[in-house]
Amino acid sequence: MSSEEKLQAIRQRIDVLDIELQGLLNERAALAQEVARVKLKAGEGAVFYRPEREAQVLRAVKARNQGPLPAEEVARLFREVMSACLALERPMTIAYLGPAGTFSHEAALKQFGHSMVGNPLPALDEVFREVEAGSADYAVVPVENSTEGAVNYTLDLMLATPLRICGEVELRIHDHLMTKAAELSVIKRVYSHAQSLAQCREWLDTNLAGAERIAVSSNAEAARLASGDSEAAAIAGISAAEIYELPVLARTIEDKPDNTTRFLVLGHCQVPPSGKDKTALLVSTRNKPGALSQLLQPLARHGISMSRIESRPSRQGMWDYVFFLEIDGHQQDEGVTQALAELENEASLYKILGSFPKAVL
């Protein structure tokens, strides 16, 4: 058999598999529609997006994968399948810090897939209010960066919101310099979000030391501004370059190669256990020696690992602070339930922000 005959046989087999895949995808979609009918018949309070169920499905996809496609890539494909099927049940409207092309937008797409209905907003507090008012189903908001630390404004907004944390997204951040300028020497201004300017400080010091650095509300806004200024550049993600038709002059200019931002998914629902979960809460204690250590002792006694602690001013009085905690486990897990009950007795302020699946993708 000649090479051309072998290729033709392989292509015929691919065609057969494509037909089978398409049939299976439509069968899955039909089942999703049936799920929607059952939920709607059960009552108006039907929950269509189930973060714990999606996390379990994606973990199973990765666990059973045998290649040659990488497990992460297969899981990403399944995410898009689930997104399309969920849209048949009920399209999800997702609020995020806009405009389109921000890293928040990329995080929303990673979590909900491209069948979501995006709702970009100009400020974080507006993102919160949109979901609180019921105008969007969920919000995706940044909470911390591996290089620059906590996003304090998000933590401050968590103090007052009735929204609950329903999930988390980890997004590897690649910062690119995009501009209509033909070379670096032409650039006089660099627009970006303050976090990205900080994440690329060393590169900018070396390559654009004389250029003015201008912080704006988002990286996508930076790209929009640079698209109309031949002496300006923007630092943003590749999607912003595509949206605003800006050539990328320098790629991956972030100072730390493992630069990652974590986002929270916020909504009104309480998420059941998925098997691999976190619980987030806000606590405060009286200002006295050893108070915080005593407050956290129940976690140690019950063997609960604390993965994060951040302090923020409570705005109730001078030098009065609240602590944002994240612990391993779901609030319904026996050990976590006991530890949280004891912690609540010690705390002057106690608010569970939600239990949610650990990031899968």
C-alpha positions as CSV (number, residue, x, y, z in Angstrom):
1,M,0.0,0.0,0.0
2,S,1.4,3.4,-1.0
3,S,1.7,6.3,1.4
4,E,-1.2,8.1,-0.3
5,E,-3.4,5.0,0.1
6,K,-2.5,4.7,3.8
7,L,-3.4,8.4,4.3
8,Q,-6.7,7.9,2.5
9,A,-7.5,4.9,4.7
10,I,-6.7,7.0,7.9
11,R,-8.8,9.9,6.6
12,Q,-11.8,7.6,6.0
13,R,-11.4,6.2,9.5
14,I,-11.3,9.8,10.9
15,D,-14.5,10.6,8.9
16,V,-16.3,7.6,10.5
17,L,-15.2,8.7,14.0
18,D,-16.3,12.3,13.4
19,I,-19.8,11.0,12.5
20,E,-19.8,8.9,15.7
21,L,-18.6,11.8,17.8
22,Q,-21.2,14.2,16.3
23,G,-24.0,11.7,17.1
24,L,-22.8,11.2,20.6
25,L,-22.5,15.0,21.2
26,N,-26.1,15.4,20.0
27,E,-27.3,12.6,22.2
28,R,-25.6,14.2,25.2
29,A,-27.2,17.5,24.3
30,A,-30.6,15.9,24.1
31,L,-30.1,14.5,27.6
32,A,-29.2,17.9,28.9
33,Q,-32.5,19.2,27.5
34,E,-34.3,16.4,29.3
35,V,-32.5,17.4,32.5
36,A,-33.8,21.0,32.0
37,R,-37.3,19.7,31.6
38,V,-37.1,17.7,34.8
39,K,-35.7,20.6,36.7
40,L,-38.3,23.1,35.5
41,K,-41.1,20.7,36.3
42,A,-39.8,20.4,39.8
43,G,-40.2,24.1,40.5
44,E,-38.9,27.6,39.9
45,G,-35.9,27.2,42.2
46,A,-34.2,24.8,39.8
47,V,-30.4,25.1,39.8
48,F,-28.9,24.6,36.4
49,Y,-25.2,25.2,37.0
50,R,-23.8,22.6,39.4
51,P,-20.1,23.5,40.1
52,E,-19.5,20.3,42.1
53,R,-20.9,18.1,39.4
54,E,-18.8,19.8,36.7
55,A,-15.7,19.4,38.9
56,Q,-16.4,15.7,39.4
57,V,-16.8,15.2,35.7
58,L,-13.6,17.0,34.8
59,R,-11.6,15.2,37.4
60,A,-12.9,11.9,36.0
61,V,-12.0,13.0,32.5
62,K,-8.4,13.8,33.5
63,A,-8.1,10.6,35.6
64,R,-9.1,8.2,32.8
65,N,-7.2,10.0,30.0
66,Q,-4.7,7.7,28.3
67,G,-3.4,10.1,25.6
68,P,-2.1,11.0,23.2
69,L,-4.0,14.3,24.0
70,P,-2.8,15.8,27.3
71,A,-5.3,15.4,30.2
72,E,-5.7,19.2,30.5
73,E,-6.5,19.5,26.8
74,V,-9.1,16.8,27.0
75,A,-10.7,18.4,30.1
76,R,-10.8,21.7,28.2
77,L,-12.7,20.1,25.4
78,F,-15.2,18.6,27.8
79,R,-15.6,22.0,29.4
80,E,-16.8,23.3,26.1
81,V,-19.1,20.4,25.6
82,M,-20.6,21.0,29.0
83,S,-20.9,24.7,28.3
84,A,-22.8,24.1,25.1
85,C,-25.1,21.6,26.8
86,L,-25.7,23.9,29.7
87,A,-26.7,26.7,27.3
88,L,-29.4,24.4,26.0
89,E,-30.7,24.0,29.5
90,R,-30.4,27.7,30.4
91,P,-27.8,30.2,29.1
92,M,-25.6,31.5,32.0
93,T,-24.9,35.3,32.1
94,I,-21.5,35.9,33.7
95,A,-20.4,39.3,34.9
96,Y,-16.7,40.2,34.9
97,L,-14.4,43.2,34.9
98,G,-14.4,44.4,31.3
99,P,-14.2,45.3,28.6
100,A,-13.9,42.1,26.6
101,G,-10.3,40.8,26.4
102,T,-9.4,41.2,30.1
103,F,-7.9,38.4,32.0
104,S,-11.1,38.3,34.0
105,H,-12.8,37.6,30.6
106,E,-10.4,34.8,29.9
107,A,-11.0,33.3,33.4
108,A,-14.8,33.5,32.8
109,L,-14.4,31.6,29.5
110,K,-12.1,29.0,31.2
111,Q,-14.7,28.3,33.9
112,F,-17.9,28.6,31.9
113,G,-16.9,27.9,28.3
114,H,-17.6,29.9,25.2
115,S,-21.4,29.3,25.3
116,M,-21.7,31.6,28.3
117,V,-23.3,35.1,27.9
118,G,-20.6,37.6,28.9
119,N,-21.5,40.8,30.8
120,P,-18.4,43.0,30.9
121,L,-18.6,45.9,33.5
122,P,-16.2,48.8,34.1
123,A,-15.6,48.3,37.8
124,L,-15.4,45.5,40.3
125,D,-18.1,46.9,42.6
126,E,-20.5,46.9,39.6
127,V,-19.6,43.3,38.9
128,F,-20.8,42.4,42.4
129,R,-23.9,44.5,42.2
130,E,-24.9,43.0,38.9
131,V,-25.1,39.5,40.4
132,E,-26.6,40.8,43.7
133,A,-29.4,42.3,41.7
134,G,-30.0,39.2,39.7
135,S,-29.0,40.8,36.4
136,A,-26.3,38.2,36.0
137,D,-26.1,34.6,37.2
138,Y,-22.5,34.6,38.4
139,A,-19.5,36.8,38.7
140,V,-15.8,36.0,38.1
141,V,-13.5,38.3,40.1
142,P,-9.7,38.3,40.7
143,V,-8.7,37.6,44.3
144,E,-4.9,37.0,44.3
145,N,-1.9,36.9,42.1
146,S,1.2,34.7,42.7
147,T,3.5,37.7,42.1
148,E,1.6,40.7,43.6
149,G,-0.5,39.0,46.3
150,A,-4.1,39.7,47.2
151,V,-6.5,41.9,45.2
152,N,-7.5,43.9,48.2
153,Y,-10.5,45.6,46.6
154,T,-12.1,42.2,46.0
155,L,-11.6,41.2,49.7
156,D,-13.1,44.5,50.8
157,L,-16.2,43.9,48.7
158,M,-16.5,40.4,50.2
159,L,-17.1,42.0,53.6
160,A,-20.6,43.3,52.7
161,T,-21.8,41.2,49.8
162,P,-24.5,38.5,50.3
163,L,-23.0,36.5,47.4
164,R,-21.3,33.2,48.1
165,I,-18.2,31.7,46.6
166,C,-19.2,28.9,44.2
167,G,-15.8,28.1,42.6
168,E,-12.3,29.2,41.7
169,V,-10.3,29.6,38.5
170,E,-6.6,29.6,38.2
171,L,-5.3,31.4,35.1
172,R,-1.7,31.4,33.9
173,I,-1.0,35.0,33.1
174,H,1.0,35.8,29.9
175,D,1.7,39.5,29.5
176,H,2.4,40.7,26.0
177,L,3.5,44.1,24.7
178,M,1.3,45.1,21.9
179,T,1.5,48.3,19.8
180,K,1.2,49.8,16.4
181,A,4.8,51.1,16.7
182,A,7.3,49.3,14.6
183,E,10.0,49.2,17.2
184,L,10.5,49.8,21.0
185,S,12.3,53.2,20.5
186,V,9.1,54.8,19.2
187,I,7.1,54.0,22.3
188,K,6.6,56.8,24.7
189,R,3.7,55.5,26.8
190,V,2.8,52.1,28.2
191,Y,-0.8,51.5,29.3
192,S,-1.9,48.6,31.5
193,H,-3.6,47.6,34.7
194,A,-1.5,48.4,37.8
195,Q,-1.0,44.7,38.5
196,S,0.4,44.0,35.1
197,L,2.7,47.0,35.2
198,A,4.1,45.6,38.5
199,Q,4.3,42.1,37.1
200,C,6.5,43.4,34.2
201,R,8.5,45.9,36.1
202,E,11.9,44.3,35.4
203,W,11.3,44.0,31.7
204,L,10.1,47.5,31.4
205,D,13.1,48.8,33.4
206,T,15.4,47.0,30.9
207,N,13.6,47.7,27.6
208,L,11.4,50.8,28.0
209,A,13.0,52.7,30.9
210,G,12.1,56.1,29.4
211,A,8.5,55.3,28.6
212,E,5.7,56.7,30.9
213,R,3.7,53.9,32.6
214,I,0.1,54.7,32.8
215,A,-2.2,52.6,35.0
216,V,-5.8,52.1,33.6
217,S,-8.9,50.2,34.8
218,S,-8.1,47.0,32.8
219,N,-5.7,45.5,30.3
220,A,-8.3,45.5,27.6
221,E,-8.9,49.2,28.2
222,A,-5.1,49.6,27.8
223,A,-5.2,47.8,24.5
224,R,-8.1,50.0,23.3
225,L,-6.1,53.2,24.2
226,A,-3.0,51.9,22.5
227,S,-4.9,51.0,19.3
228,G,-5.5,54.7,18.7
229,D,-2.0,56.0,19.6
230,S,0.9,55.2,17.4
231,E,3.4,56.1,20.1
232,A,1.8,54.0,22.8
233,A,1.9,50.3,23.8
234,A,-0.3,48.2,26.0
235,I,0.5,45.2,28.2
236,A,-2.3,42.7,28.0
237,G,-3.3,39.2,27.1
238,I,-3.4,37.8,23.6
239,S,-7.2,38.0,23.3
240,A,-7.0,41.8,23.8
241,A,-4.5,42.0,20.9
242,E,-6.9,40.1,18.7
243,I,-9.9,42.2,19.7
244,Y,-8.2,45.5,19.1
245,E,-6.1,44.4,16.2
246,L,-2.7,45.2,17.8
247,P,0.5,43.5,16.6
248,V,2.4,41.9,19.5
249,L,5.9,43.3,19.6
250,A,7.2,41.3,22.6
251,R,5.7,38.2,24.0
252,T,5.6,36.8,27.6
253,I,7.3,39.8,29.2
254,E,6.2,39.0,32.7
255,D,9.1,38.9,35.2
256,K,8.0,35.6,36.8
257,P,7.5,32.6,34.4
258,D,4.9,31.0,36.7
259,N,2.8,34.1,37.1
260,T,-0.8,33.0,37.9
261,T,-3.9,34.8,39.0
262,R,-6.7,33.1,40.9
263,F,-10.3,34.2,40.4
264,L,-13.4,33.5,42.5
265,V,-16.8,32.5,41.0
266,L,-19.6,34.3,43.0
267,G,-23.3,33.5,43.0
268,H,-26.3,33.0,45.2
269,C,-26.1,29.2,45.5
270,Q,-24.7,27.0,48.2
271,V,-22.5,24.3,46.6
272,P,-22.7,20.7,47.8
273,P,-19.4,18.7,48.4
274,S,-17.5,17.6,45.3
275,G,-14.9,15.5,47.1
276,K,-12.0,18.0,46.8
277,D,-13.2,21.3,48.3
278,K,-12.2,24.5,50.0
279,T,-14.1,26.7,52.5
280,A,-13.6,30.5,52.8
281,L,-14.7,32.6,55.7
282,L,-14.3,36.0,57.3
283,V,-13.5,36.2,61.0
284,S,-12.5,38.8,63.5
285,T,-11.4,38.7,67.1
286,R,-10.8,41.1,69.9
287,N,-7.6,43.0,69.9
288,K,-5.7,41.3,72.7
289,P,-2.4,39.3,72.9
290,G,-2.7,35.8,71.4
291,A,-6.3,36.4,70.2
292,L,-5.6,35.3,66.6
293,S,-3.7,32.2,67.7
294,Q,-6.5,31.2,70.1
295,L,-9.1,31.8,67.4
296,L,-7.3,29.4,65.0
297,Q,-6.7,26.6,67.5
298,P,-9.9,24.7,66.5
299,L,-8.4,24.2,63.0
300,A,-5.3,22.6,64.4
301,R,-7.2,20.4,66.9
302,H,-9.3,18.9,64.1
303,G,-6.4,18.6,61.6
304,I,-7.8,21.2,59.2
305,S,-5.2,22.7,56.9
306,M,-5.4,26.5,56.4
307,S,-4.2,27.4,52.9
308,R,-4.6,31.2,53.1
309,I,-5.0,34.1,55.6
310,E,-5.2,37.8,54.7
311,S,-6.0,40.7,57.0
312,R,-8.1,43.7,56.0
313,P,-9.3,46.8,57.9
314,S,-12.8,46.2,59.2
315,R,-13.8,49.9,58.7
316,Q,-15.5,49.6,62.1
317,G,-12.7,51.3,64.0
318,M,-9.1,52.3,64.0
319,W,-6.7,49.3,63.9
320,D,-9.6,46.9,63.8
321,Y,-9.1,44.0,61.3
322,V,-11.0,41.1,59.8
323,F,-9.2,38.0,58.5
324,F,-10.0,36.2,55.2
325,L,-9.3,32.5,55.7
326,E,-9.4,29.6,53.3
327,I,-9.2,26.0,54.6
328,D,-9.2,22.6,53.0
329,G,-12.5,20.7,53.1
330,H,-16.2,21.4,52.8
331,Q,-18.3,23.0,55.6
332,Q,-20.4,19.8,55.6
333,D,-17.4,17.6,56.2
334,E,-17.6,16.3,59.8
335,G,-14.2,17.6,61.0
336,V,-14.6,20.9,59.3
337,T,-18.1,21.3,60.8
338,Q,-16.8,20.7,64.3
339,A,-13.8,23.1,63.8
340,L,-16.0,25.9,62.4
341,A,-18.5,25.6,65.3
342,E,-15.7,26.0,67.8
343,L,-14.1,28.9,65.8
344,E,-17.4,30.7,65.6
345,N,-17.7,30.6,69.5
346,E,-14.3,32.3,69.7
347,A,-14.9,34.9,66.9
348,S,-16.4,38.4,67.4
349,L,-17.3,38.3,63.7
350,Y,-17.9,35.1,61.7
351,K,-19.1,34.8,58.2
352,I,-18.8,31.7,55.9
353,L,-18.3,32.9,52.3
354,G,-18.8,29.5,50.8
355,S,-17.5,26.0,50.2
356,F,-16.5,25.3,46.6
357,P,-14.6,22.8,44.5
358,K,-10.9,23.3,44.1
359,A,-9.8,24.4,40.6
360,V,-9.7,21.5,38.2
361,L,-8.3,23.2,35.0
